[in-house]
Amino acid sequence: MSRNGYPHMVVDDYVDKLRAKRAERTRALAALKTREDALAYQAKLRQAIARSFGPKPKQVPLALEYTGTLQLTSLTRRRQLSSAPVDTAIWARPRRSTRISASAWSTTALSC
């Protein structure tokens, strides 16, 4: 750790900024008196969040190619390739995963 105090100064600066933001938020929440005020505040926050994440990437068709399959007792594990362009975000709904015991992985190897 350096002895010039720089890391401490950076932390102090961030703490000051966070305290100012918290005070600003507390004042804004205290100013809400009606349902319309609260909805307007929500809309303002939603716009700020949308701006911070930027525009959504366009969706592309997901063309999958399976390169190998591993059949286990309770599930089938497939290796897949996507032909989507490299710089394209792929939106997928996550699936519930099934746990595979360590012994199943150690005794069965993917050979693809």
QUIFENRA-V658170 format. One record per residue. N is the residue number from 1. RES is the residue in three letters. D_CENTER is the distance of its C-alpha to the mean C-alpha in Angstrom with 2 decimals. Layout:
{{N RES D_CENTER} {N RES D_CENTER}}
This chain:
{{1 MET 32.00} {2 SER 33.80} {3 ARG 36.65} {4 ASN 36.39} {5 GLY 34.10} {6 TYR 31.44} {7 PRO 28.43} {8 HIS 29.79} {9 MET 30.15} {10 VAL 26.53} {11 VAL 25.40} {12 ASP 28.03} {13 ASP 26.87} {14 TYR 23.28} {15 VAL 24.76} {16 ASP 27.09} {17 LYS 24.40} {18 LEU 22.39} {19 ARG 25.70} {20 ALA 26.60} {21 LYS 23.38} {22 ARG 23.93} {23 ALA 27.54} {24 GLU 26.69} {25 ARG 24.36} {26 THR 27.09} {27 ARG 29.68} {28 ALA 27.71} {29 LEU 27.20} {30 ALA 30.88} {31 ALA 31.95} {32 LEU 30.54} {33 LYS 33.64} {34 THR 33.23} {35 ARG 30.78} {36 GLU 30.84} {37 ASP 29.90} {38 ALA 26.87} {39 LEU 25.79} {40 ALA 26.35} {41 TYR 24.26} {42 GLN 21.37} {43 ALA 21.77} {44 LYS 21.82} {45 LEU 18.56} {46 ARG 16.86} {47 GLN 18.34} {48 ALA 17.17} {49 ILE 13.49} {50 ALA 14.00} {51 ARG 15.83} {52 SER 13.28} {53 PHE 10.68} {54 GLY 13.77} {55 PRO 15.07} {56 LYS 13.42} {57 PRO 14.57} {58 LYS 17.47} {59 GLN 17.37} {60 VAL 19.69} {61 PRO 21.62} {62 LEU 20.40} {63 ALA 23.51} {64 LEU 23.21} {65 GLU 25.96} {66 TYR 26.45} {67 THR 28.01} {68 GLY 28.78} {69 THR 28.90} {70 LEU 29.23} {71 GLN 30.85} {72 LEU 30.41} {73 THR 32.04} {74 SER 29.39} {75 LEU 27.12} {76 THR 27.13} {77 ARG 24.74} {78 ARG 24.57} {79 ARG 23.59} {80 GLN 22.53} {81 LEU 22.38} {82 SER 20.99} {83 SER 23.23} {84 ALA 20.62} {85 PRO 20.97} {86 VAL 19.12} {87 ASP 17.59} {88 THR 16.37} {89 ALA 12.89} {90 ILE 13.42} {91 TRP 12.07} {92 ALA 12.87} {93 ARG 13.10} {94 PRO 12.38} {95 ARG 15.76} {96 ARG 17.06} {97 SER 18.03} {98 THR 21.57} {99 ARG 22.36} {100 ILE 24.86} {101 SER 27.27} {102 ALA 27.73} {103 SER 31.27} {104 ALA 30.29} {105 TRP 28.25} {106 SER 31.04} {107 THR 33.78} {108 THR 32.17} {109 ALA 30.84} {110 LEU 29.21} {111 SER 31.99} {112 CYS 30.37}}
